[in-house]
Each structure stands twice: as C-alpha cells, then as structure tokens.
Amino acid sequence: MFEISGFDTAGIVSLKRLSLTAALKKARELVEDGCWDVQIVDPTGRVHTSFEEQAA
C-alpha cells in the first residue's frame, strides 16, 4: 500500500493507493489542487517527494 499525504487549507490530507502509478497520479492531483508538502511513502518506508517530473 502506498500512502500519500500533504497539507491543504483545511489541514492534513491522507490517502492510500494500491500501486505506485495510482499514488503518483493522486499526488500530482493534490499538488495541482494547491496542496503542499505532498509525499508518498511506499511499502518499504521510502519517502518520495519529487514526483512531478516522474513518468507514470
């Protein structure tokens, strides 16, 4: 399970996706919607923060 988290004007956003592709898509959507400090944590615990340039 990939966990996506970030912040918006209402507070913390926390979501989960089954695949990295789906997590990257959602993370990009959050950034486009104005969220900040968006990150993805993969099943091994690795934190991904630079996904805007990565291919899906």
C-alpha positions as CSV (number, residue, x, y, z in Angstrom):
1,M,0.0,0.0,0.0
2,F,1.3,3.5,-0.9
3,E,0.4,6.3,1.4
4,I,0.0,9.8,0.1
5,S,0.0,12.8,2.5
6,G,0.1,16.5,2.3
7,F,-1.5,19.7,3.6
8,D,-4.2,22.0,2.4
9,T,-6.0,24.9,3.9
10,A,-8.3,22.5,5.8
11,G,-5.4,20.6,7.3
12,I,-3.8,17.2,6.7
13,V,-4.7,15.2,3.6
14,S,-4.0,11.4,3.9
15,L,-4.9,8.9,1.2
16,K,-3.8,5.3,0.2
17,R,-3.4,3.7,-3.2
18,L,-2.5,0.1,-4.2
19,S,0.0,0.9,-6.9
20,L,2.8,3.5,-7.3
21,T,1.2,4.6,-10.6
22,A,-2.1,5.4,-8.8
23,A,-0.2,7.1,-5.9
24,L,1.8,9.3,-8.3
25,K,-1.3,10.3,-10.1
26,K,-3.1,11.3,-6.9
27,A,0.0,13.1,-5.6
28,R,0.2,15.2,-8.8
29,E,-3.5,16.0,-8.5
30,L,-3.1,17.2,-4.9
31,V,-0.2,19.5,-5.9
32,E,-2.2,20.8,-8.8
33,D,-5.1,21.5,-6.4
34,G,-2.8,23.6,-4.2
35,C,-1.7,21.1,-1.5
36,W,1.9,21.5,-0.2
37,D,4.4,19.1,1.4
38,V,2.9,16.2,-0.6
39,Q,4.8,13.0,-0.2
40,I,4.3,9.3,-1.0
41,V,5.5,6.6,1.4
42,D,6.0,3.2,-0.3
43,P,5.6,-0.2,1.3
44,T,9.3,-0.3,2.2
45,G,9.0,3.0,4.1
46,R,10.8,5.0,1.4
47,V,9.6,8.6,1.1
48,H,9.1,10.1,-2.3
49,T,8.7,13.8,-2.6
50,S,9.8,14.6,-6.2
51,F,7.1,13.1,-8.4
52,E,6.1,16.0,-10.5
53,E,8.7,15.0,-13.2
54,Q,8.5,11.3,-12.9
55,A,6.7,9.2,-15.6
56,A,3.6,7.4,-14.5
